[in-house]
Amino acid sequence: MTFLGSFLATTFVLQWWQLPSYPSAVWIILGTLFVLSLAGCVHPNYHQQAPWLVVAVLGTAISFFIVARMTHVPTAQTVDWYARDAFVTVRGSIAEDPDKRPLVIKYTVAAEAIRQTETGAWIPVEGLVLVSDGKRWPVFMYGDEVTVRGRLSRPEAIEDFAYDNYLSRYGIYSVMSSASITHTGGNRGSRYLKFLYSVKGKFEDRIEALLPEPHAAFAEGLLTGSRRGIPAHLTQNFTTTGLTHIIAISGYNITIVITVIMGFLFWLPFRWRFIPAMIAITSFTLFTGASASVVRAAIMGILGLLALTLGRKSDMRLAILWTFFVMLLWNCKQLWYDASFQLSFAAIIGLTELSPILKPWFERIPETLGLRESLLATMSAQITTIPLALCLFGNLSLIAPVANLLVAPFIPIAMLFGALGVGTSLLSHWLAAVLMLPAWMCLQWIMFVASFLAKIPGSALHFEHVSFWFALAYYLALLFMVFMVRNIVIFRPVVQNIIARRQPHDRLEIAWGATAKGKGGSVGGPP
């Protein structure tokens, strides 16, 4: 725990001190502390405390190493070196599934060479370029070899949104808008990813053939994570009512959906319910392309599911920390610039730590259709994500618990019949249309709830700027409250046991005894 905590804390702080190579003094200090702590392990006076310092120094050193490795420095061999807001020609291949939007298609191009303007010679380069194609035709696919021409520049912040930091977490440091794209070949990339992206594209085409808009775009958001074509007013309604998570594949979304599915299988023993849920979430992850963000969401969803059901919370905490350690080893910028990653972290902590505390307050809510577990998961996650959401987006939905309670049971139904309808369309279009009817009804209900609740005055509050210190104070206060509640719950039986062994004339014992007798029990009476 000390190792993981020191690594996470140091990585968080180093976002304000990113260097490709840290001063020698840093490594000398860390090395000295490491040697002294190792010596303390065999010293009779410090052998108990020294191991804690050993692992803390080790976690800190690994954090410095990872941040230095992830810090990007442009060179003549990287494509962003030539991002000087001038027209250039870049040759490369499409490295990701195209991001298709109503007015533009965005391609992530892995650059291989850039043409020199003066001589026309090709210069070998590497790196990713985010290319925007406003023509939207023809559509290029993952693995296609292309030549793109346009104005190459570096991304900049858009108002309060740090767009450059947002793209840097994907390793993108240059963009090309209004580009002209020419297809030159098509045998690059992974065959496995090509197959998944192809299936995903055909799946979305069938959804659009079976459902009208905006239902089709909404269904694609639920089933594939695609947010293209969703009207602006519907997106705003989801934001106001705190339902945005249902159209963005995130750990928060998957956790709630799988929790509701577990509620549908309430008649099965837990171990039997857990296996179908795991199969469902794994299949869903593979189907949506198994990209880094989706894999992370799947891991967070599984951890959240375990947090609601496993009793050994200490093991659960370690599992969460180790998961984040591995993720940050791969890309530490997720912790700094990935809002979904941050919200997933906060949501999982809420599910792990707050669900057991809040559970007694939800005993009167019926278990029908998984309402109790759904609302418990929603409230636990929202309590820990509120300050982050305020800092990141400035929006606080007051109606979110009600909205989530009303729509949560219908999300898995829409997903189930949507998937069945698409699968059946391979055999019969009419049968697929019949199966899509329940999905359409659920989607219509969710949109109606979002539209109706969004019109309620005061359903959401907007803040122009929320300080980081507010979030810190909020989490410290929440941590203190959780600590107090847990200690009260843990130590109350101990106190009662001590009182029961004392003499009857003890005033404190008499008070406890009177309280217990008032409840029908007896504490502290004579033997």
Secondary structure, DSSP 4 states (H G I P E B T S, - for coil): -HHHHHHHHHHHHGGGS--SS--HHHHHHHHHHHHHHHHHHTSTTTTTTHHHHHHHHHHHHHHHHHHHHH-----TTBGGGG-SSEEEEEEEEE-S--EE-SS-EEEEEEEEEEE-TTT--EEE-B-EEEEEESS--SPP-TT-EEEEEEEEE----BTTB-HHHHHHTTTEEEEEEEEEEEEEE---S-HHHHHHHHHHHHHHHHHHHHS-TTHHHHHHHHHT---TT--HHHHHHHHHTT-GGGGS--HHHHHHHHHHHHHHTTTS-HHHHHHHHHHHHHHHHHHTT--HHHHHHHHHHHHHHHHHH-S-HHHHHHHHHHHHHHHHHH-THHHHH-HHHHHHHHHHHIIIIIHHHHGGGGTTS--GGGHHHHHHHHHHHHHHHHHHHHHHH-EEESSHHHHHHHHGGGHHHHHHHHHHHHHHTTT-HHHHHHHHHHHHHHHHHHHHHHHHHHTSTTSEEE-S---HHHHHHHHHHHHHHHHHHHHHHHHHHHHHHHHHTS-TT-HHHHHHHHHHHHTT---S---
